[in-house]
Amino acid sequence: MLDETSVRSMVVRLSRPHPSGGRVIERAAVVASGAGSTAILAWIADHGGQAEALTPSGVAAGLHGLGQAAAQRRPLRYVIPAEALPELDDPGRP
């Protein structure tokens, strides 16, 4: 099991700035990190991270819409609030 410092370091390394002022991390990057992926996802959830919506509102369901298949997919990325990583609040830092 990874400790808090190790997981936090991985989150910082894998994430990038988000327009909200927080950070965004791709699910693919988390999964590719290997055995630590479960710990990273738990850290994100514990620190107020939210899965980004998969589809914009107003997308039709049905034959040509995304329907339930999209609703059941895992999120592609997670948005982490700025408060979770205050050391990255420096606007000059990526």
C-alpha positions as CSV (number, residue, x, y, z in Angstrom):
1,M,0.0,0.0,0.0
2,L,1.3,3.4,-0.9
3,D,1.6,6.2,1.7
4,E,-0.1,9.6,1.4
5,T,3.1,11.3,0.2
6,S,3.7,8.8,-2.6
7,V,0.1,9.0,-3.8
8,R,0.1,12.8,-3.7
9,S,3.4,12.8,-5.7
10,M,1.9,10.6,-8.3
11,V,-1.3,12.8,-8.6
12,V,0.9,15.9,-9.0
13,R,3.0,14.1,-11.7
14,L,0.1,12.8,-13.6
15,S,-2.2,15.8,-13.5
16,R,-2.2,19.1,-15.4
17,P,-3.9,22.5,-14.8
18,H,-7.6,22.7,-15.4
19,P,-9.5,25.9,-16.3
20,S,-11.3,25.7,-13.0
21,G,-8.1,26.5,-11.2
22,G,-7.7,23.0,-10.0
23,R,-6.0,20.0,-11.7
24,V,-7.3,17.4,-14.1
25,I,-6.0,13.8,-14.3
26,E,-6.8,11.4,-17.1
27,R,-8.2,8.0,-16.1
28,A,-5.9,6.4,-18.6
29,A,-2.9,7.9,-16.9
30,V,-4.1,6.6,-13.5
31,V,-4.7,3.1,-14.8
32,A,-1.3,3.1,-16.6
33,S,0.4,4.0,-13.4
34,G,0.0,0.4,-12.4
35,A,-0.6,-1.0,-8.9
36,G,-1.0,2.5,-7.4
37,S,-4.2,3.2,-9.5
38,T,-6.6,2.2,-6.8
39,A,-4.8,4.4,-4.2
40,I,-4.8,7.3,-6.7
41,L,-8.6,7.0,-7.3
42,A,-9.2,6.8,-3.6
43,W,-7.1,9.9,-3.0
44,I,-9.0,11.8,-5.6
45,A,-12.3,10.9,-4.1
46,D,-11.1,11.7,-0.5
47,H,-9.9,15.1,-1.6
48,G,-13.0,16.3,-3.4
49,G,-12.1,15.2,-6.9
50,Q,-15.1,14.8,-9.2
51,A,-15.5,12.7,-12.4
52,E,-16.1,14.9,-15.4
53,A,-19.4,14.4,-17.1
54,L,-19.2,12.1,-20.0
55,T,-21.8,13.8,-22.2
56,P,-23.1,17.3,-22.5
57,S,-26.7,17.8,-21.3
58,G,-29.2,17.5,-24.0
59,V,-27.7,14.6,-25.8
60,A,-30.4,12.4,-27.1
61,A,-30.7,8.7,-26.2
62,G,-31.9,6.2,-28.7
63,L,-30.5,4.7,-31.9
64,H,-28.1,7.5,-32.7
65,G,-27.8,9.0,-29.2
66,L,-25.3,7.8,-26.6
67,G,-28.0,6.4,-24.4
68,Q,-27.3,4.0,-21.5
69,A,-24.0,2.7,-22.9
70,A,-22.3,6.1,-22.3
71,A,-24.0,6.5,-18.9
72,Q,-22.5,3.2,-17.8
73,R,-18.9,4.0,-18.9
74,R,-16.2,5.0,-16.5
75,P,-15.3,8.7,-16.5
76,L,-12.4,9.7,-18.8
77,R,-10.9,12.2,-16.4
78,Y,-11.2,13.6,-12.9
79,V,-11.1,17.2,-11.8
80,I,-9.3,17.9,-8.5
81,P,-10.1,21.1,-6.7
82,A,-7.3,23.6,-6.2
83,E,-7.6,23.2,-2.4
84,A,-6.5,19.6,-2.6
85,L,-3.1,20.6,-3.9
86,P,-2.4,24.1,-2.5
87,E,1.3,23.8,-3.2
88,L,0.5,24.0,-6.9
89,D,-1.4,27.3,-6.7
90,D,1.6,29.1,-8.1
91,P,0.3,30.4,-11.5
92,G,3.7,30.0,-13.1
93,R,3.8,26.3,-12.3
94,P,2.3,23.8,-14.8
